[in-house]
Each structure stands twice: as C-alpha cells, then as structure tokens.
Amino acid sequence: MSEIERMIGAPDIALCVARNEEHRIVGCVAVTAVSDSLGYLGMLTVSPTLQSAGLGTKLLRGAEEKARSMGLKVMEMTVISQRDSLIAWYERSGYRPTGERRPFPILRDPPLEFVVLAKPLSAD
C-alpha cells in the first residue's frame, strides 16, 4: 500500500486536495493528529505552474481550519534548514522556529537537517 493510500484510510490524518477545472490534483496538504492537542502539517505541495498564485496559502489556511475542527491547539511542521525562503514564507503565516532541529532521514554530504516550526491554532 502506498503512503498516500495509508493516509487516506487513517482516522488521525486529514488529506486535503485542490483540483483544477479538469479535476486534476494541483495541490495537497495533510494534517496528522500527533496527540490530542498537537497537529503535524505535511505534504504541502502546489503544482509548479500555480506557485505564487495563492493556492499554497489557501491550502495552509484550510489545513489550519481542519486542525482546529479536529480539536488541535498547535500545528507543527518541519522544513529543511537550507530552505530559507520557505521558512520565511511560513513565518509570514505565523509559524515560528521552536529551536528544535531534527535529522534528515537520508544521509547526505553535507548532512541536511529539519527546522521545527510551530503555530498556535487560536481562532484567527
């Protein structure tokens, strides 16, 4: 079973997709309930032809709203530390570095690591 198929059937994961006029998937995002109060945002992806058009922001806001409806209080995510512009984009959306770093699961030279970002999910 693919990871996507596993996610679709998992009760603790909400997978949201955006489709174009031809009903093709052009973006997606997943919210996983890590605990009763903590959500993990993953797989935020937008088709390259639609980037910088606001779809990523809409998916992010939709994921946050879904997390709130799941009773989650904080959203967490990881971003590769070298992706400064992506980290800045999330910061503009209210996410802040927690100070925690996690190893990248695949050995690289030089090694990569994740920066952990988090945002309280109080009503916007």
C-alpha distance (Angstrom), angle and dihedral (degrees) to the residues before:
residue distance angle dihedral
M1 . . .
S2 3.80 . .
E3 3.78 120.5 .
I4 3.81 90.1 -111.5
E5 3.82 91.5 53.7
R6 3.81 89.9 49.6
M7 3.80 90.5 50.1
I8 3.81 93.5 50.1
G9 3.78 91.6 57.5
A10 3.81 98.0 40.4
P11 3.82 115.3 107.5
D12 3.82 92.9 -149.1
I13 3.82 95.8 52.5
A14 3.80 129.0 75.5
L15 3.80 114.7 -164.1
C16 3.80 115.5 -165.0
V17 3.79 123.7 -169.3
A18 3.79 135.5 -170.5
R19 3.79 119.4 -147.1
N20 3.79 132.2 -163.8
E21 3.81 127.7 -134.6
E22 3.82 89.9 -79.8
H23 3.84 88.9 54.0
R24 3.80 91.8 -113.0
I25 3.78 117.0 144.7
V26 3.82 108.9 -106.5
G27 3.79 99.1 167.7
C28 3.77 143.2 9.2
V29 3.78 143.6 -178.8
A30 3.80 134.0 -174.5
V31 3.80 130.5 -149.0
T32 3.79 117.8 -161.7
A33 3.80 122.3 -168.1
V34 3.80 101.5 -132.9
S35 3.81 92.2 176.9
D36 3.81 137.8 -15.3
S37 3.80 90.0 -73.8
L38 3.83 107.3 20.0
G39 3.79 125.3 79.5
Y40 3.79 127.4 -172.7
L41 3.80 119.1 -144.4
G42 3.79 113.7 -149.4
M43 3.77 144.3 157.6
L44 3.81 95.2 30.0
T45 3.77 98.6 171.1
V46 3.80 133.7 162.3
S47 3.80 127.0 -173.2
P48 3.83 108.7 -99.5
T49 3.81 90.9 -122.4
L50 3.83 90.7 58.9
Q51 3.79 100.2 42.4
S52 3.82 117.0 123.2
A53 3.82 90.0 25.4
G54 3.81 97.1 100.8
L55 3.80 98.9 -100.0
G56 3.80 93.2 114.7
T57 3.79 90.2 52.8
K58 3.81 90.9 49.7
L59 3.80 91.3 49.7
L60 3.80 91.0 47.5
R61 3.81 92.4 50.3
G62 3.80 90.7 46.3
A63 3.80 90.9 50.9
E64 3.80 90.8 50.3
E65 3.80 91.2 50.0
K66 3.81 90.6 48.7
A67 3.81 89.9 50.2
R68 3.81 90.2 52.0
S69 3.81 90.1 50.7
M70 3.82 87.7 52.6
G71 3.81 88.4 56.6
L72 3.80 94.5 -109.0
K73 3.81 118.0 151.3
V74 3.81 102.9 -169.5
M75 3.81 132.2 34.1
E76 3.79 118.7 -150.7
M77 3.79 131.1 -172.7
T78 3.78 140.9 168.2
V79 3.80 126.6 -130.6
I80 3.80 127.4 -175.7
S81 3.81 104.5 -99.5
Q82 3.81 93.6 -128.3
R83 3.84 91.8 60.7
D84 3.82 95.6 89.9
S85 3.81 95.2 160.8
L86 3.82 91.9 51.0
I87 3.80 92.0 47.8
A88 3.82 88.6 50.4
W89 3.84 90.0 50.7
Y90 3.81 91.0 54.3
E91 3.81 90.6 45.5
R92 3.81 89.4 55.6
S93 3.82 85.9 56.0
G94 3.80 92.2 54.7
Y95 3.81 101.9 -92.8
R96 3.80 117.7 135.0
P97 3.81 132.2 -165.3
T98 3.80 110.3 -103.7
G99 3.80 93.5 -155.5
E100 3.80 90.3 -112.7
R101 3.78 120.8 121.4
R102 3.79 126.3 -168.2
P103 3.79 129.6 -161.9
F104 3.79 120.0 -103.5
P105 3.83 107.3 -113.7
I106 3.82 95.1 -129.5
L107 3.79 120.5 64.7
R108 3.80 111.5 -118.1
D109 3.77 135.0 172.7
P110 2.94 107.1 -103.6
P111 3.81 93.3 27.8
L112 3.80 119.6 -117.0
E113 3.77 127.4 -143.1
F114 3.78 138.0 -172.6
V115 3.79 126.0 -118.2
V116 3.81 112.2 -144.3
L117 3.82 115.2 -133.8
A118 3.80 125.9 -173.7
K119 3.79 139.2 -175.6
P120 3.81 130.9 -169.0
L121 3.80 109.5 -121.7
S122 3.77 98.7 -141.2
A123 3.80 113.3 148.4
D124 3.82 108.9 -73.7
